[in-house]
Amino acid sequence: RAITANETTGDIYVGGQYATNSPVRNNAFILKYTPTTTAGTSNALNTAIWSILGDNTYPGYDKINDLDFDEQTNKVYGIGQFQSGMKFNPGLSVLSTTSTDAFICGYNDLGGSCSQIFLSKGNISGAEMIGEGIAVDEQNNMVYVTGTYKGSASNPFSLGAAALPSVSNYAAFMIGKNYNTSAAWSKNAYVSLSSGNTYGKEVSCVNNRVFFVGEFSRNTVAIQGITGTYNFFGANSIGPENFHVFTATYNSSGTGLVANVTRSVLATDVDFHSAKSITVDEYNHCYIVGQYDVKMSYLNPGTPPSANLIRTGVGANAYIMRAKQNTGEFKLAEAESDQEDLDGTISGGLKVFPSPTNGHVTIEIENFHNETEKFKLILFNSTGQQLQTINITSQKTILDLSPHENGIYLISFSDGTSNVVTRISKAN
């Protein structure tokens, strides 16, 4: 169910659940592997370097739903759910519950072995709590978790965050914790309609921002800490299957920034939108993947807007969607304009295309006046090394990236008074 990696060493960590026959139960697990490559033979994971296994002594239903690794401190973090009781080996902490509760755990990776740092439950009081997503922000010493709960949770996961308020239907939770200080915060997202539900699904973070994604049904979703009306527009009187996707963005202190939701195309439509995963890049975008059936639109679609999605064939279709980190605007990944990546403005109007490219990039300045304007282009690689400087003397300029390896490049433009930077990628 989960996988993460140490990008420095190449080690990978997998998590999920496994069944035992005596006694009959499901246990959570985390395994560490070091992939090996030997010339002339197949690649292999070989035997696990170490394992963290649920203890059979504590009956119930346990599983890991997500993992993340902190390369600065060599720690692996996990989130999941359990019933009745649970304990990990190795580990000393024992959890118990009268229902289904979420849990988070942290382990030091000592190379050939591991040691438990903590194992904490969600502290649900009421129906149940499920932990779905976890992400580590190494630069800001933050751990973020998300999932779903019904009831209330005082001091969720014993992190020192504010209590999750009591809800009679399912609500999404979003929690941040600075592991170097006592600072922690919690937020939730919920639908007020008696038969409406909200589910936290995944979380990702970058550049002092954290991005949560989830699903809600049948009404307007209220996202704590972020103002606005987030209504899916479709028919809310036709069964609980009418689901839509929400995103919510906060900074590391828990200040709400932006949110957005998918919508039905018509007010009478009954649609199902689900979010499966989210990731972010360093260039002001996050990406969401999932399914939709029958149609899909957006509350804040961006300018120019992407076309609505309408399924082909029978059954659900997949989608990939991009959201701008600073505005939350949704757009189809296939319908992007390179102009959207520009940071700043210059006179004359600027276009850069295509991206990605396999060699040549065209730069056009729509209102170019050679007599009065002096434009300069500087090409940088992804590490900030200056590669090339060009004085632009015509409306259209061709930049040749053929001598350079595949990867991400930055182009800085100046008209003498202002500056603009855009990102392009070179690929085969």
matplotlib code that plots the C-alpha trace (Angstrom):
import matplotlib.pyplot as plt

x = [0.0, 2.9, 6.5, 9.1, 12.8, 16.1, 17.2, 20.8, 21.4, 18.8, 17.2, 13.5, 10.8, 7.5, 4.5, 1.1, -0.5, 0.0, -2.2, -1.4, -3.2, -2.6, -4.1, -6.1, -5.5, -4.0, -0.8, 0.9, 4.5, 7.3, 10.3, 13.6, 15.4, 18.6, 18.2, 21.2, 22.3, 24.8, 26.1, 24.7, 22.0, 18.6, 18.1, 16.8, 15.7, 17.1, 16.3, 14.9, 17.6, 15.2, 11.5, 8.9, 6.1, 2.8, 2.7, 0.3, -0.4, -2.7, -5.7, -7.2, -6.9, -3.8, -2.3, 0.1, -1.4, 1.4, 5.2, 7.7, 11.4, 13.4, 16.9, 18.2, 17.6, 17.4, 13.9, 11.0, 7.4, 4.2, 0.5, -2.4, -5.2, -5.8, -8.6, -8.6, -4.9, -1.5, 2.2, 5.2, 8.3, 10.8, 9.0, 7.7, 4.6, 1.2, -2.0, -5.6, -9.0, -12.6, -13.2, -11.1, -8.4, -5.6, -2.0, 1.4, 4.8, 8.4, 11.6, 15.3, 17.0, 20.3, 21.6, 21.3, 18.6, 16.0, 14.6, 11.2, 10.9, 7.2, 3.9, 0.8, -2.9, -5.4, -7.3, -10.7, -13.8, -16.8, -17.1, -13.7, -10.5, -8.4, -4.9, -4.4, -1.4, 1.9, 4.5, 7.8, 9.1, 12.8, 13.6, 11.0, 11.2, 7.5, 5.5, 2.0, -0.8, -4.3, -7.2, -10.8, -12.7, -16.1, -16.7, -14.1, -10.4, -8.8, -5.0, -5.0, -2.0, -0.7, 1.0, -0.2, -2.5, -6.0, -8.8, -10.7, -14.3, -17.1, -18.8, -21.7, -20.6, -17.2, -14.8, -11.3, -8.5, -5.2, -2.5, 1.0, 3.7, 7.2, 9.3, 12.0, 9.5, 6.1, 4.3, 1.4, -1.9, -5.0, -7.7, -10.7, -13.0, -16.6, -20.0, -22.9, -25.6, -26.7, -25.9, -22.8, -19.2, -15.7, -12.6, -8.9, -6.9, -3.3, -0.8, 2.4, 4.6, 7.3, 8.5, 6.9, 3.5, 1.5, -1.2, -4.0, -6.4, -9.7, -13.2, -16.6, -20.2, -23.6, -23.1, -20.7, -17.5, -16.3, -12.5, -11.2, -8.9, -9.7, -12.5, -14.8, -17.7, -16.7, -19.8, -19.6, -22.7, -24.2, -27.4, -27.1, -30.3, -29.4, -27.6, -24.2, -22.4, -22.2, -18.5, -16.2, -12.5, -11.2, -7.7, -6.6, -3.2, -1.6, 1.8, 3.8, 2.3, -1.2, -2.4, -4.9, -3.9, -6.1, -8.6, -10.5, -13.0, -14.0, -17.6, -20.3, -20.9, -24.7, -26.7, -28.6, -25.6, -24.7, -20.9, -18.3, -14.8, -12.1, -8.5, -5.9, -2.6, -1.0, 2.6, 4.3, 7.2, 9.6, 8.0, 4.7, 2.5, 0.9, -0.5, -3.5, -4.4, -7.7, -10.9, -14.1, -17.5, -19.4, -18.3, -15.8, -15.5, -13.8, -14.7, -11.5, -10.4, -7.6, -7.2, -7.5, -9.7, -9.3, -12.2, -14.6, -13.9, -16.6, -16.0, -15.6, -16.9, -18.6, -17.4, -14.9, -12.1, -8.8, -7.7, -4.5, -5.0, -2.6, -3.2, -1.3, 0.2, -0.4, -4.0, -5.3, -6.5, -7.2, -6.0, -5.6, -2.0, -2.4, -3.8, -1.0, 0.5, 4.1, 3.1, 1.7, 5.2, 6.4, 7.3, 7.0, 6.2, 8.1, 7.0, 6.1, 4.5, 6.6, 6.0, 8.3, 7.6, 7.7, 8.3, 9.4, 11.7, 14.1, 16.5, 15.2, 13.1, 11.4, 11.2, 8.7, 8.3, 4.9, 5.5, 9.2, 10.7, 14.4, 15.1, 13.8, 14.0, 17.0, 16.2, 18.7, 18.3, 20.3, 20.1, 20.7, 20.7, 18.8, 21.7, 21.9, 25.0, 24.9, 25.3, 24.6, 23.8, 22.0, 21.2, 17.8, 17.7, 14.5, 10.9, 11.7, 14.8, 15.7, 17.5, 19.5, 19.6, 21.0, 24.5, 23.0, 21.8, 18.2, 16.8, 15.2, 16.5, 15.6, 15.5, 15.8, 14.7, 15.3, 14.1, 16.4, 13.8, 12.1, 12.9, 10.9, 12.0, 10.4, 11.2, 11.6, 12.5, 14.6, 13.8, 14.1]
y = [0.0, 2.4, 3.0, 5.7, 6.0, 7.4, 9.2, 9.5, 5.8, 4.3, 2.3, 1.8, 1.3, -0.5, -0.8, -2.4, -5.4, -9.2, -12.0, -14.7, -18.0, -18.6, -16.5, -15.3, -11.6, -8.8, -7.0, -3.9, -4.0, -1.8, -3.4, -1.9, -3.1, -2.1, -2.8, -4.4, -4.4, -7.0, -7.1, -10.0, -10.9, -9.5, -6.7, -7.8, -6.6, -9.6, -10.1, -7.2, -5.4, -5.0, -5.4, -3.8, -6.3, -6.1, -8.3, -11.3, -10.9, -8.0, -9.1, -6.8, -5.4, -3.2, -1.7, 0.9, 3.2, 5.6, 6.2, 9.0, 9.3, 12.2, 12.1, 14.8, 12.7, 9.2, 8.6, 6.7, 7.8, 5.8, 6.2, 3.7, 2.3, -0.4, -2.2, -3.3, -3.3, -3.2, -3.2, -3.3, -5.4, -3.8, -1.4, -1.0, 1.2, -0.6, 1.0, 0.1, 1.2, 0.3, 1.1, 1.7, 4.3, 5.9, 5.6, 7.2, 5.9, 6.9, 4.9, 5.7, 3.9, 2.7, 1.0, -2.7, -2.2, 0.3, 1.6, 3.0, 6.7, 6.8, 5.0, 7.2, 6.7, 9.2, 9.4, 9.1, 9.3, 8.0, 6.0, 5.7, 7.4, 6.3, 7.6, 7.9, 10.2, 11.4, 13.8, 15.2, 18.7, 18.4, 22.1, 23.2, 20.2, 19.5, 16.3, 16.4, 13.8, 13.5, 11.1, 10.7, 10.7, 10.5, 11.6, 13.8, 13.6, 15.4, 16.1, 14.0, 11.6, 13.3, 15.9, 18.9, 20.2, 21.5, 19.0, 17.9, 19.1, 16.6, 15.6, 13.2, 12.3, 11.6, 14.6, 15.0, 16.0, 17.8, 18.1, 19.7, 19.1, 20.7, 17.9, 20.2, 22.3, 21.9, 23.8, 21.8, 22.6, 20.8, 21.6, 19.7, 19.8, 18.7, 18.8, 20.2, 18.2, 15.3, 12.7, 14.3, 13.1, 14.3, 12.1, 13.1, 11.1, 12.3, 15.1, 16.5, 19.5, 21.8, 25.4, 25.9, 24.9, 21.7, 20.4, 18.2, 16.5, 14.6, 13.9, 15.2, 14.4, 16.1, 19.7, 22.6, 21.6, 23.9, 24.0, 25.2, 28.2, 29.0, 31.4, 30.8, 28.8, 25.4, 23.9, 21.1, 22.5, 19.1, 17.5, 17.0, 15.1, 12.0, 9.5, 9.6, 8.5, 12.1, 12.7, 15.5, 16.4, 19.2, 20.6, 22.8, 24.5, 25.8, 27.1, 25.4, 27.5, 26.3, 29.5, 28.7, 29.9, 28.6, 25.8, 24.5, 21.8, 19.9, 20.5, 19.0, 20.6, 21.0, 21.5, 18.3, 16.1, 13.2, 12.6, 10.7, 12.3, 10.6, 11.6, 8.8, 10.7, 14.1, 15.3, 18.7, 20.2, 23.1, 25.3, 26.4, 23.4, 20.4, 17.4, 15.2, 11.9, 10.0, 8.9, 10.6, 9.4, 11.0, 14.6, 16.9, 20.6, 23.0, 25.9, 27.9, 26.6, 29.1, 31.4, 30.2, 27.5, 23.8, 22.1, 20.1, 16.3, 14.0, 10.2, 8.1, 4.5, 2.9, 3.3, 5.7, 7.4, 8.5, 12.2, 14.1, 17.6, 20.4, 23.1, 26.3, 26.6, 30.3, 30.4, 26.8, 27.1, 23.7, 22.9, 19.8, 18.7, 18.2, 21.7, 23.7, 26.9, 27.7, 31.3, 30.0, 29.3, 33.0, 34.7, 38.4, 40.6, 42.5, 44.9, 43.6, 40.3, 37.1, 33.6, 30.6, 27.2, 24.2, 22.7, 20.0, 20.3, 17.9, 20.6, 24.0, 26.6, 29.5, 32.9, 35.4, 39.0, 40.1, 43.9, 44.1, 47.4, 47.1, 50.8, 51.5, 48.2, 46.0, 42.5, 40.1, 36.3, 34.3, 30.5, 28.7, 25.0, 23.6, 24.3, 28.0, 27.7, 30.4, 28.6, 31.2, 34.9, 36.2, 39.8, 39.6, 41.6, 40.4, 39.4, 35.7, 34.0, 30.3, 28.9, 25.7, 23.3, 20.4, 20.7, 20.4, 17.3, 16.5, 18.3, 21.5, 24.9, 28.5, 31.3, 34.9, 37.8, 41.4, 44.5, 46.9, 47.8, 44.6, 40.9, 37.6, 34.0, 30.9, 27.2, 24.8, 21.1, 19.2, 15.6, 13.0]
z = [0.0, 0.5, -0.7, -0.1, -0.8, 0.6, -2.5, -1.3, -0.6, -2.9, -0.1, -0.3, 2.3, 1.7, 4.0, 4.1, 5.8, 5.9, 7.1, 9.7, 10.1, 13.8, 15.2, 12.2, 11.9, 9.7, 10.8, 9.6, 8.4, 7.1, 5.3, 4.2, 1.0, -0.7, -4.4, -6.1, -9.7, -10.9, -14.5, -16.5, -14.0, -13.2, -10.7, -7.3, -3.9, -2.1, 1.6, 3.6, 5.5, 8.5, 9.2, 11.5, 12.0, 13.9, 17.0, 16.9, 20.6, 19.9, 17.9, 15.4, 11.9, 11.3, 8.2, 7.0, 4.4, 3.7, 4.3, 4.0, 4.7, 6.2, 4.7, 7.0, 10.1, 8.6, 9.9, 8.3, 9.2, 8.7, 9.0, 9.1, 11.1, 13.7, 15.6, 19.2, 20.0, 18.2, 18.9, 16.5, 16.8, 17.4, 19.7, 23.2, 22.7, 22.9, 21.5, 22.3, 21.1, 21.4, 17.7, 14.7, 15.3, 13.2, 14.2, 13.2, 13.9, 13.5, 13.4, 13.2, 10.4, 11.9, 8.7, 9.4, 12.1, 13.3, 16.6, 17.4, 18.1, 18.8, 18.1, 18.7, 18.1, 16.8, 20.1, 18.4, 20.6, 18.7, 15.5, 13.9, 12.5, 9.6, 8.8, 5.0, 4.1, 5.6, 4.3, 5.7, 5.0, 5.7, 5.2, 7.8, 10.2, 9.6, 9.5, 8.0, 8.2, 6.8, 6.9, 7.9, 11.2, 12.7, 16.3, 17.9, 18.8, 21.7, 21.2, 18.0, 17.8, 21.0, 18.9, 20.9, 18.2, 18.8, 19.2, 16.1, 16.6, 17.0, 13.7, 13.2, 9.6, 8.2, 8.0, 6.7, 9.1, 8.3, 10.9, 11.0, 13.6, 13.9, 15.3, 16.6, 18.7, 20.4, 17.6, 16.1, 14.4, 13.1, 10.5, 9.2, 6.2, 6.4, 4.7, 6.8, 5.1, 7.3, 4.7, 3.3, 4.0, 3.5, 3.3, 3.6, 1.0, 0.5, 1.4, -0.2, 0.7, -0.8, -0.3, 3.1, 1.8, 2.3, -0.1, 1.1, -1.3, -0.5, -1.5, -0.4, -1.2, -1.8, -0.6, 0.0, 1.8, 4.5, 4.8, 8.1, 8.0, 4.3, 3.4, 0.4, -0.8, -2.3, -3.8, -6.4, -8.3, -9.1, -7.8, -4.0, -3.6, -5.5, -3.3, -1.6, -4.8, -5.9, -4.9, -5.8, -5.1, -2.9, -2.4, 0.5, 0.9, 4.1, 5.1, 7.8, 10.5, 9.6, 7.9, 5.2, 1.7, -1.1, -1.9, -4.8, -5.8, -8.8, -10.0, -12.1, -15.5, -15.0, -11.8, -12.6, -13.1, -10.8, -11.0, -9.2, -8.8, -6.7, -5.8, -5.6, -5.2, -5.1, -5.7, -6.0, -7.9, -7.2, -9.8, -8.3, -9.2, -7.6, -9.6, -8.7, -10.3, -9.9, -11.6, -12.8, -14.0, -15.9, -16.2, -14.5, -14.2, -11.8, -9.5, -10.3, -13.7, -14.5, -17.4, -20.1, -18.7, -19.5, -21.2, -19.2, -19.1, -20.4, -20.2, -23.2, -23.3, -20.3, -16.7, -15.1, -16.8, -15.3, -15.1, -14.4, -13.0, -12.2, -9.6, -9.3, -5.8, -5.3, -6.6, -6.4, -10.0, -11.7, -15.2, -17.3, -17.5, -21.3, -21.8, -20.3, -21.9, -21.4, -20.7, -17.4, -16.0, -16.5, -13.2, -13.8, -16.8, -19.4, -22.1, -25.6, -24.7, -24.5, -25.7, -25.1, -26.8, -26.9, -23.5, -23.3, -26.3, -27.9, -29.0, -30.2, -28.3, -29.9, -28.2, -29.6, -28.5, -29.9, -30.0, -30.7, -31.5, -32.2, -32.2, -28.7, -26.8, -25.8, -24.7, -23.2, -22.6, -20.1, -19.9, -16.6, -15.7, -12.7, -10.4, -11.3, -13.5, -16.3, -19.7, -22.4, -22.9, -26.0, -27.1, -28.8, -32.0, -33.7, -32.9, -33.1, -31.6, -31.7, -28.7, -29.4, -26.4, -28.5, -26.9, -23.4, -21.6, -20.8, -17.8, -16.5, -17.6, -16.6, -19.1, -17.7, -19.9, -19.3, -21.2, -19.3, -16.7, -15.7, -15.6, -16.2, -15.7, -17.3, -17.0, -19.9, -20.0, -22.6, -23.2, -25.9]

ax = plt.figure().add_subplot(projection="3d")
ax.plot(x, y, z, "-o")
ax.set_aspect("equal")
plt.show()
